[in-house]
């Protein structure tokens, strides 16, 4: 299947995506991170893209210590078929997620340039659902002025019931940094700490380096 390489981020909420496969890979510095992404993208482009593989994207954290890959599929076997035989980051183990809820706060021509990925360790499906609803509720009930620059928050549930991942799109790193000092951030932290069976792992800000779509 022919793929296109793009500087635009993947459409996280595309209707035909039923699963997202996420890997995080530690790197010692920016040079190593950029090299790891370049090698990964080279393998992605050379591999046969099976039916059902929709996109493959690679990001580098703003701290230059972690590479994240995010692959979308319309059915789970497509990811297995695609990564079989790939090496290094391209073939790294992933966590399989489904998009459970998305909050779009700004529609229109704004394009995200900063991507914040927060993850939570949870004790099963009930805490998964509870923490998503709690954080989503805190975001939706806060005045927009309390989180300017937040374009969307996309809550994913791991298939095994042990993780929640929020992939948030921001206009800039600075907008997210300002959010961390505001009231809405405090409300989301309270929601996390007040939910039994939920332990925040942390977050990282990322910049997109490469994205391929089928």
Backbone as ProteinMPNN parsed JSONL, in Angstrom:
{"seq_chain_A": "XXXXXXXXXXXXXXXXXXXXXXXXXXXXXXXXXXXXXXXXXXXXXXXXXXXXXXXXXXXXXXXXXXXXXXXXXXXXXXXXXXXXXXXXXXXXXXXXXXXXXXXXXXXXXXXXXXXXXXXXXXXXXXXXXXXXXXXXXXXXXXXXXXXXXXXXXXXXXXXXXXXXXXXXXXXXXXXXXXXXXXXXXXXXXXXXXXXXXXXXXXXXXXXXXXXXXX", "coords_chain_A": {"N_chain_A": [[0.845, -1.19, 0.0], [0.565, 2.199, -0.832], [2.175, 4.913, 0.834], [2.066, 8.176, 2.331], [4.294, 10.741, 3.256], [4.335, 13.195, 5.766], [4.336, 16.448, 7.319], [2.281, 17.1, 8.876], [0.244, 16.454, 11.755], [-1.112, 13.224, 12.788], [-4.564, 12.297, 12.25], [-6.089, 11.973, 15.009], [-8.656, 11.357, 15.737], [-9.871, 10.018, 13.635], [-12.449, 8.358, 11.897], [-12.23, 5.698, 11.05], [-10.319, 4.503, 12.586], [-9.618, 2.039, 14.892], [-7.85, 1.22, 16.785], [-4.936, 2.202, 18.608], [-1.45, 2.037, 18.692], [1.108, 2.285, 20.861], [4.426, 3.202, 21.558], [7.147, 3.919, 23.729], [10.422, 5.093, 23.859], [13.548, 5.202, 25.262], [16.138, 7.62, 24.815], [19.521, 8.875, 24.729], [20.1, 11.532, 24.033], [19.327, 14.435, 21.94], [20.433, 14.084, 19.363], [20.695, 11.295, 19.172], [18.014, 10.633, 19.387], [16.831, 11.793, 17.085], [18.184, 10.33, 15.172], [17.276, 7.735, 15.749], [14.562, 8.005, 15.108], [14.755, 8.601, 12.364], [15.822, 6.183, 11.37], [13.73, 4.506, 12.013], [11.569, 5.528, 10.5], [12.58, 5.073, 7.971], [12.502, 2.256, 7.883], [9.734, 1.915, 8.161], [8.813, 3.046, 5.764], [9.92, 1.348, 3.894], [8.73, -1.058, 4.387], [6.059, -3.433, 3.706], [2.847, -2.158, 3.657], [0.166, -3.331, 5.342], [-3.328, -3.955, 4.629], [-5.468, -2.004, 6.566], [-3.634, -0.741, 8.173], [-3.254, 2.513, 9.126], [-1.875, 4.911, 9.843], [1.416, 6.085, 10.798], [3.393, 7.521, 13.17], [6.031, 9.539, 14.519], [7.584, 10.946, 17.36], [9.586, 13.285, 19.225], [10.578, 13.938, 22.526], [10.428, 17.076, 24.275], [12.415, 17.247, 26.107], [14.35, 15.821, 24.96], [14.804, 13.119, 25.526], [13.171, 10.959, 25.077], [11.595, 8.988, 22.625], [8.525, 8.73, 20.977], [6.242, 6.567, 19.44], [3.312, 6.35, 17.444], [0.885, 4.459, 16.176], [-1.837, 3.919, 14.024], [-4.579, 1.739, 13.496], [-7.132, 0.001, 11.651], [-7.884, -2.494, 12.307], [-6.655, -4.816, 14.69], [-4.758, -6.95, 13.89], [-3.352, -5.803, 11.763], [-1.293, -4.2, 12.765], [0.423, -6.082, 13.948], [1.152, -7.558, 11.665], [2.48, -5.6, 10.217], [4.71, -4.814, 11.8], [6.183, -7.098, 12.121], [9.327, -8.46, 11.825], [10.571, -5.981, 11.728], [13.113, -3.873, 13.193], [14.763, -2.588, 16.189], [13.539, 0.564, 17.315], [11.418, 0.644, 15.504], [10.338, -1.893, 15.587], [9.621, -2.157, 18.211], [8.086, -3.182, 21.326], [4.651, -2.462, 21.9], [1.925, -0.678, 23.52], [-1.432, -1.423, 23.276], [-4.18, 0.588, 22.535], [-7.54, 1.919, 22.736], [-9.419, 4.649, 21.497], [-11.277, 6.331, 23.771], [-12.691, 8.662, 24.576], [-13.007, 11.942, 23.312], [-12.248, 15.361, 23.577], [-12.846, 18.217, 21.951], [-11.729, 21.361, 21.884], [-11.199, 23.565, 20.362], [-12.068, 24.356, 17.148], [-11.202, 24.584, 13.686], [-8.734, 26.464, 11.837], [-6.411, 26.235, 13.394], [-3.329, 24.675, 14.041], [-1.852, 22.064, 15.82], [1.272, 22.26, 17.567], [2.541, 21.258, 19.676], [2.553, 18.36, 21.627], [1.155, 16.711, 24.224], [1.575, 13.966, 26.204], [0.094, 12.127, 28.583], [0.14, 9.577, 31.028], [-1.494, 6.969, 32.895], [-1.472, 4.584, 35.471], [-3.693, 2.042, 36.108], [-6.247, 0.199, 37.938], [-7.895, -1.709, 36.416], [-10.952, -1.879, 34.352], [-13.09, -0.273, 35.485], [-11.859, 1.861, 37.084], [-10.471, 2.963, 34.912], [-12.538, 4.066, 33.283], [-13.627, 5.847, 35.139], [-11.575, 7.73, 35.734], [-11.173, 8.928, 33.259], [-13.674, 10.171, 32.816], [-13.678, 11.917, 34.997], [-11.43, 13.641, 34.597], [-12.036, 14.636, 32.063], [-14.425, 15.917, 32.668], [-13.498, 17.957, 34.37], [-12.022, 19.5, 32.572], [-13.985, 20.274, 30.732], [-15.76, 21.75, 32.277], [-14.373, 23.978, 33.072], [-13.742, 27.452, 32.499], [-12.858, 28.568, 29.203], [-10.736, 30.329, 29.183], [-9.031, 29.444, 31.084], [-7.49, 27.463, 30.063], [-6.1, 28.3, 27.617], [-5.024, 27.662, 24.31], [-5.156, 24.904, 24.388], [-6.126, 22.516, 22.233], [-7.294, 19.987, 21.874], [-8.209, 17.092, 23.813], [-7.533, 13.741, 24.12], [-8.631, 10.78, 25.128], [-7.422, 7.62, 25.845], [-7.926, 4.121, 26.312], [-6.202, 1.334, 27.536], [-6.077, -1.932, 26.098], [-5.775, -4.014, 27.891], [-6.707, -3.093, 30.291], [-5.053, -1.775, 32.105], [-3.962, 0.758, 31.746], [-4.346, 4.275, 31.126], [-4.256, 6.73, 28.658], [-3.692, 10.036, 27.796], [-3.726, 11.965, 25.021], [-2.909, 15.013, 24.196], [-3.47, 17.906, 22.276], [-1.777, 20.872, 21.631], [-1.39, 24.397, 21.007], [1.151, 25.412, 21.401], [4.283, 24.873, 23.171], [4.582, 26.735, 25.196], [1.946, 27.436, 25.825], [1.034, 25.127, 27.099], [2.761, 25.048, 29.293], [1.933, 27.326, 30.685], [-0.636, 26.475, 31.35], [-0.065, 24.542, 33.288], [0.275, 25.979, 35.565], [-2.193, 26.853, 36.281], [-5.726, 26.997, 37.345], [-7.302, 24.968, 36.218], [-5.538, 22.869, 35.772], [-4.975, 22.222, 38.443], [-7.472, 21.249, 39.155], [-7.688, 18.94, 37.582], [-5.653, 17.429, 38.691], [-6.673, 17.005, 41.265], [-8.865, 15.431, 40.607], [-7.546, 13.153, 39.712], [-6.135, 12.265, 42.021], [-8.242, 11.762, 43.693], [-9.438, 9.5, 42.768], [-9.83, 6.177, 43.344], [-7.581, 3.458, 42.747], [-6.097, 4.535, 40.702], [-3.062, 5.697, 39.427], [-0.975, 8.264, 38.672], [1.428, 8.244, 36.07], [2.901, 10.147, 34.798], [3.797, 12.894, 32.57], [4.826, 13.903, 29.263], [6.036, 16.385, 27.029], [5.906, 16.531, 23.533], [7.336, 16.886, 20.242], [6.313, 16.578, 16.885], [8.074, 14.625, 14.582], [8.003, 13.039, 12.246], [5.373, 11.868, 10.103], [3.449, 9.338, 8.653], [0.941, 8.411, 6.38], [-1.542, 6.118, 5.225]], "CA_chain_A": [[0.0, 0.0, 0.0], [1.338, 3.436, -0.92], [2.008, 5.799, 1.965], [2.498, 9.545, 2.134], [4.971, 11.304, 4.409], [3.779, 14.517, 5.978], [4.705, 17.14, 8.551], [1.039, 17.316, 9.613], [-0.003, 15.388, 12.727], [-2.163, 12.28, 12.401], [-5.927, 12.586, 12.679], [-6.287, 11.063, 16.133], [-10.072, 11.01, 15.876], [-10.418, 9.546, 12.374], [-13.545, 7.433, 12.174], [-11.911, 4.309, 10.742], [-9.295, 3.996, 13.495], [-10.173, 1.295, 16.021], [-6.802, 0.94, 17.759], [-3.683, 2.947, 18.545], [-0.368, 1.224, 19.244], [2.023, 3.328, 21.329], [5.688, 2.794, 22.169], [8.033, 4.976, 24.21], [11.776, 4.55, 23.727], [14.501, 6.146, 25.857], [17.334, 7.975, 24.053], [20.398, 9.668, 25.596], [20.153, 12.949, 23.683], [18.561, 14.765, 20.742], [21.035, 13.48, 18.171], [20.32, 9.882, 19.143], [16.581, 10.564, 19.142], [16.576, 12.082, 15.678], [18.697, 9.188, 14.414], [16.365, 6.601, 15.955], [13.349, 8.266, 14.332], [15.084, 8.475, 10.946], [15.935, 4.762, 11.064], [12.389, 3.933, 12.113], [10.784, 5.959, 9.344], [13.13, 4.366, 6.802], [11.93, 0.91, 7.894], [8.299, 2.027, 7.893], [8.57, 3.327, 4.347], [10.347, 0.207, 3.083], [7.904, -2.232, 4.694], [4.744, -3.551, 3.076], [1.778, -1.684, 4.532], [-1.011, -4.193, 5.178], [-4.642, -3.328, 4.727], [-5.834, -1.763, 7.953], [-2.677, 0.177, 8.791], [-3.725, 3.828, 8.702], [-0.851, 5.941, 9.994], [2.552, 5.801, 11.679], [3.96, 8.824, 13.503], [7.133, 9.488, 15.485], [7.744, 12.2, 18.082], [10.708, 13.393, 20.155], [10.196, 14.763, 23.667], [11.124, 18.368, 24.362], [13.599, 17.027, 26.94], [15.285, 15.064, 24.119], [15.175, 11.861, 26.164], [12.207, 9.899, 24.768], [10.903, 8.958, 21.338], [7.225, 8.078, 21.048], [5.609, 6.218, 18.167], [1.852, 6.214, 17.549], [0.399, 3.843, 14.944], [-3.282, 3.702, 14.006], [-5.05, 0.647, 12.645], [-8.572, -0.249, 11.643], [-8.04, -3.763, 13.001], [-5.418, -5.084, 15.412], [-3.731, -7.743, 13.202], [-2.554, -4.995, 10.834], [-0.073, -3.768, 13.454], [1.297, -7.259, 14.06], [1.677, -7.888, 10.339], [3.37, -4.525, 9.786], [5.944, -4.725, 12.579], [6.922, -8.359, 12.084], [10.591, -8.349, 11.103], [11.2, -4.678, 11.911], [14.077, -3.904, 14.282], [14.928, -1.358, 16.955], [12.313, 1.268, 17.682], [10.344, 0.296, 14.562], [9.736, -3.155, 16.003], [9.515, -2.18, 19.673], [6.8, -3.564, 21.905], [3.727, -1.342, 22.056], [0.696, -0.868, 24.278], [-2.582, -1.225, 22.391], [-5.222, 1.419, 23.128], [-8.659, 2.4, 21.943], [-9.827, 6.006, 21.857], [-12.544, 6.235, 24.523], [-13.403, 9.939, 24.58], [-12.234, 13.075, 22.796], [-12.788, 16.69, 23.811], [-12.295, 19.184, 20.999], [-12.006, 22.669, 22.464], [-11.072, 24.594, 19.328], [-12.177, 23.868, 15.776], [-10.802, 25.598, 12.731], [-7.445, 26.34, 11.154], [-5.267, 26.111, 14.286], [-2.613, 23.404, 13.912], [-1.043, 21.851, 17.014], [2.716, 22.106, 17.413], [3.02, 20.621, 20.899], [1.713, 17.206, 21.935], [1.421, 16.299, 25.595], [1.082, 12.613, 26.432], [0.064, 11.771, 30.001], [-0.286, 8.199, 31.212], [-1.936, 6.602, 34.233], [-1.556, 3.169, 35.814], [-5.023, 1.872, 36.704], [-6.58, -1.152, 38.377], [-9.026, -2.314, 35.744], [-11.845, -1.067, 33.515], [-13.886, 0.729, 36.207], [-11.038, 3.061, 37.277], [-10.202, 3.565, 33.599], [-13.674, 4.901, 32.908], [-13.828, 6.898, 36.139], [-10.587, 8.805, 35.624], [-11.447, 9.645, 32.013], [-14.823, 11.048, 33.022], [-13.323, 12.952, 35.97], [-10.556, 14.647, 33.987], [-12.796, 15.278, 30.985], [-15.371, 16.833, 33.295], [-12.767, 19.125, 34.864], [-11.668, 20.328, 31.414], [-15.182, 20.833, 30.096], [-16.448, 22.685, 33.161], [-13.547, 25.162, 33.305], [-13.795, 28.469, 31.439], [-11.808, 28.401, 28.204], [-9.581, 31.182, 29.473], [-8.134, 28.764, 32.009], [-6.567, 26.592, 29.321], [-5.924, 28.753, 26.233], [-4.02, 26.908, 23.569], [-5.493, 23.488, 24.356], [-7.012, 22.268, 21.1], [-8.079, 18.772, 22.111], [-7.727, 16.065, 24.739], [-7.996, 12.48, 23.537], [-8.419, 9.795, 26.178], [-7.303, 6.266, 25.345], [-7.907, 3.039, 27.288], [-5.454, 0.166, 27.073], [-6.917, -3.111, 25.906], [-5.653, -4.925, 29.031], [-7.303, -2.494, 31.468], [-4.05, -1.31, 33.08], [-3.428, 2.074, 31.419], [-5.087, 5.33, 30.441], [-3.343, 7.668, 28.0], [-4.298, 11.253, 27.25], [-2.934, 12.597, 23.962], [-3.468, 16.359, 24.114], [-2.902, 18.758, 21.231], [-1.635, 22.257, 22.078], [-0.849, 25.302, 19.99], [2.576, 25.658, 21.653], [4.802, 24.436, 24.467], [4.341, 27.797, 26.17], [0.555, 27.354, 26.264], [0.926, 24.046, 28.074], [3.48, 25.453, 30.503], [1.035, 28.238, 31.398], [-1.725, 25.651, 31.892], [0.39, 23.818, 34.473], [0.228, 26.877, 36.718], [-3.555, 27.379, 36.409], [-6.741, 26.335, 38.158], [-7.793, 23.741, 35.587], [-4.545, 21.839, 36.074], [-5.2, 21.811, 39.828], [-8.705, 20.454, 39.188], [-7.419, 17.613, 37.019], [-4.845, 16.699, 39.68], [-7.58, 16.557, 42.326], [-9.646, 14.318, 40.059], [-6.668, 11.976, 39.685], [-5.821, 11.797, 43.373], [-9.483, 11.352, 44.358], [-9.97, 8.301, 42.122], [-9.144, 4.955, 43.783], [-7.107, 2.563, 41.712], [-5.452, 5.299, 39.626], [-1.759, 6.249, 39.812], [-0.376, 8.959, 37.529], [2.802, 7.906, 35.723], [3.554, 11.406, 34.434], [3.547, 13.362, 31.208], [5.923, 14.487, 28.505], [5.701, 17.163, 25.836], [6.578, 16.024, 22.344], [7.207, 17.509, 18.931], [6.22, 15.597, 15.805], [9.174, 14.655, 13.617], [7.558, 12.463, 10.97], [4.101, 11.162, 10.112], [3.1, 8.701, 7.392], [-0.448, 7.954, 6.306], [-1.813, 5.208, 4.098]], "C_chain_A": [[0.883, 1.244, 0.0], [1.082, 4.295, 0.312], [2.559, 7.183, 1.62], [3.163, 10.044, 3.403], [4.551, 12.761, 4.538], [4.323, 15.119, 7.259], [3.466, 17.409, 9.41], [0.821, 16.17, 10.595], [-1.093, 14.445, 12.249], [-3.518, 12.754, 12.911], [-6.281, 11.579, 13.767], [-7.717, 10.54, 16.188], [-10.681, 10.477, 14.577], [-11.358, 8.368, 12.613], [-13.18, 5.972, 11.955], [-10.824, 3.723, 11.63], [-9.956, 3.309, 14.685], [-9.128, 0.992, 17.088], [-5.605, 1.848, 17.513], [-2.629, 2.136, 19.285], [0.788, 2.168, 19.565], [3.256, 2.704, 21.962], [6.447, 4.033, 22.617], [9.421, 4.379, 24.382], [12.763, 5.58, 24.261], [15.697, 6.361, 24.928], [18.204, 8.89, 24.924], [20.409, 11.159, 25.294], [19.397, 13.166, 22.369], [19.127, 14.086, 19.495], [20.642, 12.012, 18.048], [18.829, 9.721, 18.86], [16.233, 10.788, 17.686], [17.043, 10.911, 14.812], [17.771, 7.982, 14.538], [15.085, 6.78, 15.149], [13.619, 8.086, 12.842], [15.177, 7.01, 10.532], [14.569, 4.081, 11.077], [11.552, 4.273, 10.895], [11.274, 5.267, 8.077], [12.571, 2.946, 6.733], [10.44, 0.942, 7.591], [8.024, 2.198, 6.403], [8.933, 2.131, 3.466], [9.451, -1.015, 3.275], [6.623, -2.232, 3.868], [3.682, -3.11, 4.08], [0.546, -2.55, 4.326], [-2.297, -3.375, 5.194], [-5.012, -3.178, 6.196], [-4.836, -0.917, 8.712], [-2.957, 1.569, 8.241], [-2.657, 4.912, 8.772], [0.239, 5.453, 10.925], [3.279, 7.122, 11.915], [5.018, 8.669, 14.582], [7.388, 10.879, 16.039], [8.995, 12.131, 18.952], [10.302, 14.331, 21.281], [11.009, 16.052, 23.69], [12.337, 18.288, 25.273], [14.665, 16.229, 26.203], [15.713, 13.741, 24.747], [14.25, 10.693, 25.827], [11.647, 10.085, 23.367], [9.595, 8.205, 21.547], [6.755, 7.771, 19.636], [4.133, 5.934, 18.411], [1.366, 5.707, 16.202], [-1.092, 3.584, 15.067], [-3.628, 2.564, 13.058], [-6.567, 0.574, 12.694], [-8.893, -1.637, 12.174], [-6.665, -4.205, 13.504], [-4.384, -5.906, 14.634], [-2.861, -6.931, 12.245], [-1.265, -4.533, 11.486], [0.919, -4.919, 13.579], [1.937, -7.588, 12.716], [2.709, -6.855, 9.891], [4.708, -4.577, 10.494], [6.756, -6.019, 12.587], [8.183, -8.19, 11.244], [11.26, -6.993, 11.216], [12.08, -4.711, 13.158], [14.125, -2.565, 15.013], [13.592, -0.75, 17.344], [11.148, 0.876, 16.776], [9.619, -0.978, 14.975], [9.531, -3.277, 17.495], [8.126, -2.611, 20.127], [5.947, -2.321, 22.135], [2.622, -1.703, 23.042], [-0.455, -0.53, 23.338], [-3.678, -0.477, 23.146], [-6.393, 1.562, 22.157], [-9.008, 3.806, 22.423], [-11.204, 5.934, 22.509], [-13.35, 7.518, 24.453], [-12.478, 11.038, 24.088], [-12.979, 14.367, 23.093], [-12.094, 17.644, 22.857], [-12.711, 20.572, 21.468], [-11.918, 23.794, 21.448], [-11.143, 23.918, 17.97], [-11.751, 24.976, 14.826], [-9.377, 25.393, 12.26], [-6.244, 26.159, 12.07], [-4.655, 24.718, 14.18], [-1.755, 23.204, 15.162], [0.444, 21.735, 16.683], [3.34, 21.439, 18.629], [2.024, 19.53, 21.284], [2.103, 16.689, 23.317], [0.763, 14.946, 25.826], [1.23, 12.298, 27.914], [-0.468, 10.358, 30.141], [-0.587, 7.932, 32.687], [-1.934, 5.086, 34.344], [-2.868, 2.967, 36.552], [-5.298, 0.399, 37.007], [-7.867, -1.646, 37.733], [-9.947, -1.34, 35.04], [-12.619, 0.009, 34.267], [-13.075, 1.985, 36.521], [-10.656, 3.743, 35.96], [-11.316, 4.543, 33.236], [-13.827, 6.093, 33.856], [-12.842, 8.047, 35.946], [-10.78, 9.591, 34.336], [-12.589, 10.632, 32.215], [-14.484, 12.193, 33.973], [-12.465, 14.04, 35.341], [-11.28, 15.379, 32.872], [-13.782, 16.286, 31.56], [-14.702, 18.094, 33.803], [-12.402, 20.059, 33.718], [-12.899, 21.021, 30.839], [-15.875, 21.878, 30.964], [-15.667, 23.965, 33.416], [-13.739, 26.168, 32.181], [-12.613, 28.307, 30.487], [-10.57, 29.209, 28.489], [-8.586, 30.505, 30.404], [-7.22, 27.766, 31.309], [-6.467, 27.041, 27.863], [-4.8, 27.975, 25.559], [-4.253, 25.418, 23.547], [-6.519, 23.254, 23.262], [-7.882, 21.04, 21.312], [-7.403, 17.914, 23.168], [-8.36, 14.753, 24.313], [-7.63, 11.333, 24.483], [-8.493, 8.38, 25.613], [-7.29, 5.28, 26.513], [-7.116, 1.868, 26.724], [-6.362, -1.054, 27.029], [-6.876, -4.04, 27.111], [-6.181, -4.329, 30.328], [-6.335, -1.898, 32.468], [-3.563, 0.121, 32.849], [-4.527, 2.984, 30.866], [-4.047, 6.293, 29.872], [-4.147, 8.848, 27.474], [-3.314, 11.886, 26.275], [-3.576, 13.96, 23.721], [-2.713, 17.183, 23.079], [-2.936, 20.217, 21.693], [-1.066, 23.114, 20.953], [0.648, 25.499, 20.157], [2.986, 25.053, 22.988], [4.459, 25.459, 25.543], [2.913, 27.765, 26.71], [0.382, 26.252, 27.302], [1.628, 24.41, 29.378], [2.618, 26.405, 31.338], [-0.115, 27.476, 32.051], [-1.314, 24.975, 33.193], [0.312, 24.666, 35.739], [-1.191, 27.348, 37.032], [-4.491, 26.505, 37.215], [-7.229, 25.032, 37.542], [-6.832, 22.589, 35.832], [-4.734, 21.327, 37.498], [-6.438, 20.93, 39.933], [-8.474, 19.054, 38.637], [-6.562, 16.783, 37.975], [-5.724, 16.184, 40.823], [-8.399, 15.367, 41.85], [-8.825, 13.033, 40.051], [-6.466, 11.415, 41.079], [-7.06, 11.308, 44.112], [-10.076, 10.08, 43.772], [-9.208, 7.069, 42.582], [-8.718, 4.113, 42.593], [-6.453, 3.253, 40.541], [-4.152, 5.905, 40.16], [-1.144, 6.942, 38.604], [1.074, 8.545, 37.318], [3.585, 9.166, 35.383], [3.212, 11.792, 33.004], [4.854, 13.828, 30.584], [5.339, 15.302, 27.356], [6.548, 16.654, 24.683], [6.393, 16.979, 21.16], [7.184, 16.411, 17.885], [7.407, 15.745, 14.867], [8.755, 14.131, 12.262], [6.206, 11.796, 11.15], [3.843, 10.611, 8.712], [1.66, 8.251, 7.463], [-0.635, 7.074, 5.089], [-2.668, 5.897, 3.053]], "O_chain_A": [[1.848, 1.32, 0.761], [-0.049, 4.407, 0.785], [3.404, 7.332, 0.737], [2.666, 9.805, 4.504], [4.427, 13.473, 3.541], [4.724, 14.4, 8.174], [3.583, 17.889, 10.537], [1.177, 15.03, 10.297], [-1.908, 14.813, 11.404], [-3.604, 13.513, 13.876], [-6.721, 10.467, 13.477], [-7.96, 9.418, 16.631], [-11.904, 10.485, 14.435], [-11.083, 7.495, 13.436], [-13.751, 5.092, 12.598], [-10.441, 2.567, 11.452], [-10.754, 3.916, 15.399], [-9.478, 0.554, 18.184], [-5.3, 2.214, 16.378], [-2.882, 1.612, 20.369], [1.376, 2.774, 18.669], [3.155, 1.8, 22.79], [6.394, 5.074, 21.961], [9.586, 3.308, 24.968], [12.812, 6.707, 23.769], [16.208, 5.415, 24.33], [17.676, 9.609, 25.772], [20.69, 11.97, 26.177], [18.894, 12.22, 21.763], [18.373, 13.573, 18.668], [20.301, 11.539, 16.964], [18.424, 8.783, 18.173], [15.428, 10.052, 17.116], [16.382, 10.546, 13.84], [17.509, 7.29, 13.555], [14.575, 5.82, 14.571], [12.809, 7.489, 12.132], [14.676, 6.628, 9.474], [14.289, 3.199, 10.265], [10.899, 3.4, 10.322], [10.475, 4.916, 7.209], [12.205, 2.476, 5.655], [9.936, 0.097, 6.851], [7.118, 1.574, 5.851], [8.326, 1.924, 2.415], [9.417, -1.905, 2.425], [6.163, -1.192, 3.396], [3.621, -3.614, 5.202], [-0.062, -2.516, 3.255], [-2.338, -2.256, 5.705], [-4.88, -4.122, 6.975], [-5.151, -0.419, 9.792], [-2.905, 1.784, 7.03], [-2.546, 5.737, 7.866], [0.036, 4.544, 11.73], [3.729, 7.765, 10.967], [4.927, 7.794, 15.443], [7.409, 11.864, 15.301], [9.413, 11.049, 19.365], [9.744, 15.399, 21.029], [12.131, 16.106, 23.187], [13.202, 19.162, 25.224], [15.747, 15.983, 26.736], [16.837, 13.285, 24.539], [14.506, 9.562, 26.239], [11.274, 11.19, 22.971], [9.564, 7.169, 22.211], [6.856, 8.612, 18.742], [3.751, 5.361, 19.431], [1.422, 6.424, 15.203], [-1.559, 3.087, 16.092], [-3.059, 2.437, 11.974], [-7.2, 1.025, 13.65], [-10.053, -1.934, 12.462], [-5.65, -4.0, 12.839], [-3.2, -5.579, 14.712], [-1.739, -7.338, 11.946], [-0.232, -4.48, 10.819], [2.115, -4.745, 13.342], [3.135, -7.864, 12.646], [3.702, -7.205, 9.253], [5.747, -4.403, 9.857], [7.907, -6.02, 13.023], [8.104, -7.816, 10.074], [12.422, -6.859, 10.832], [11.824, -5.487, 14.078], [13.608, -1.555, 14.536], [12.638, -1.461, 17.661], [10.01, 0.787, 17.237], [8.419, -1.12, 14.736], [9.293, -4.373, 18.003], [7.134, -2.433, 19.421], [6.454, -1.266, 22.514], [2.409, -2.874, 23.358], [-0.453, 0.514, 22.686], [-4.056, -0.86, 24.254], [-6.263, 1.36, 20.95], [-8.903, 4.11, 23.611], [-12.178, 5.527, 21.876], [-14.569, 7.473, 24.287], [-11.293, 11.053, 24.419], [-14.189, 14.46, 22.888], [-10.884, 17.852, 22.95], [-13.893, 20.917, 21.453], [-12.499, 24.861, 21.65], [-10.363, 23.012, 17.679], [-11.916, 26.159, 15.122], [-8.867, 24.273, 12.281], [-5.138, 25.946, 11.572], [-5.362, 23.711, 14.222], [-0.996, 24.103, 15.526], [0.821, 21.181, 15.651], [4.522, 21.096, 18.62], [0.812, 19.745, 21.269], [3.243, 16.283, 23.541], [-0.448, 14.796, 25.665], [2.342, 12.211, 28.436], [-1.418, 9.977, 29.457], [-0.03, 8.56, 33.587], [-2.346, 4.387, 33.418], [-3.13, 3.661, 37.535], [-4.691, -0.507, 36.435], [-8.827, -1.967, 38.434], [-9.756, -0.126, 35.114], [-12.793, 1.108, 33.741], [-13.552, 3.088, 36.252], [-10.534, 4.967, 35.907], [-11.058, 5.705, 32.921], [-14.122, 7.208, 33.423], [-13.234, 9.213, 35.99], [-10.572, 10.804, 34.322], [-12.484, 11.796, 31.829], [-14.949, 13.317, 33.781], [-12.733, 15.227, 35.524], [-11.159, 16.597, 32.741], [-13.959, 17.375, 31.014], [-15.262, 19.184, 33.688], [-12.464, 21.279, 33.871], [-12.858, 22.204, 30.501], [-16.51, 22.794, 30.441], [-16.226, 24.938, 33.92], [-13.883, 25.777, 31.023], [-11.51, 27.955, 30.904], [-9.47, 28.83, 28.088], [-7.436, 30.932, 30.509], [-6.268, 27.274, 31.915], [-6.722, 26.244, 26.96], [-3.772, 27.675, 26.166], [-3.614, 24.714, 22.764], [-7.649, 23.735, 23.348], [-9.065, 21.044, 20.974], [-6.195, 17.999, 23.387], [-9.579, 14.663, 24.163], [-6.461, 10.97, 24.613], [-9.482, 7.991, 24.99], [-6.721, 5.56, 27.568], [-7.326, 1.456, 25.583], [-7.293, -1.185, 27.823], [-7.83, -4.783, 27.346], [-6.117, -4.982, 31.369], [-6.74, -1.545, 33.575], [-2.822, 0.651, 33.676], [-5.486, 2.535, 30.237], [-3.071, 6.626, 30.544], [-5.156, 8.674, 26.791], [-2.214, 12.29, 26.654], [-4.647, 14.056, 23.122], [-1.484, 17.158, 23.016], [-3.981, 20.73, 22.092], [-0.361, 22.626, 20.07], [1.353, 25.728, 19.174], [2.14, 24.758, 23.833], [4.093, 25.098, 26.662], [2.681, 28.028, 27.89], [-0.343, 26.431, 28.281], [1.122, 24.102, 30.457], [2.582, 26.296, 32.564], [-0.521, 27.791, 33.17], [-2.129, 24.849, 34.107], [0.285, 24.136, 36.849], [-1.385, 28.152, 37.944], [-4.122, 25.434, 37.698], [-7.538, 24.086, 38.267], [-7.259, 21.46, 36.073], [-4.66, 20.121, 37.734], [-6.459, 19.974, 40.709], [-9.01, 18.084, 39.171], [-6.729, 15.566, 38.058], [-5.542, 15.061, 41.294], [-8.605, 14.409, 42.595], [-9.342, 11.956, 40.347], [-6.613, 10.212, 41.292], [-6.949, 10.526, 45.056], [-11.121, 9.623, 44.236], [-8.035, 6.923, 42.239], [-9.4, 4.06, 41.57], [-6.265, 2.64, 39.49], [-4.141, 6.545, 41.212], [-0.823, 6.286, 37.614], [1.858, 8.499, 38.266], [4.785, 9.249, 35.644], [2.446, 11.113, 32.322], [5.838, 14.106, 31.269], [4.3, 14.962, 26.789], [7.739, 16.383, 24.833], [5.441, 17.755, 21.095], [7.931, 15.436, 17.973], [7.716, 16.846, 14.41], [9.108, 14.71, 11.235], [5.916, 11.229, 12.203], [3.995, 11.318, 7.716], [1.209, 7.762, 8.499], [0.018, 7.254, 4.061], [-3.001, 5.295, 2.033]]}, "name": "protein", "num_of_chains": 1, "seq": "XXXXXXXXXXXXXXXXXXXXXXXXXXXXXXXXXXXXXXXXXXXXXXXXXXXXXXXXXXXXXXXXXXXXXXXXXXXXXXXXXXXXXXXXXXXXXXXXXXXXXXXXXXXXXXXXXXXXXXXXXXXXXXXXXXXXXXXXXXXXXXXXXXXXXXXXXXXXXXXXXXXXXXXXXXXXXXXXXXXXXXXXXXXXXXXXXXXXXXXXXXXXXXXXXXXXXX"}
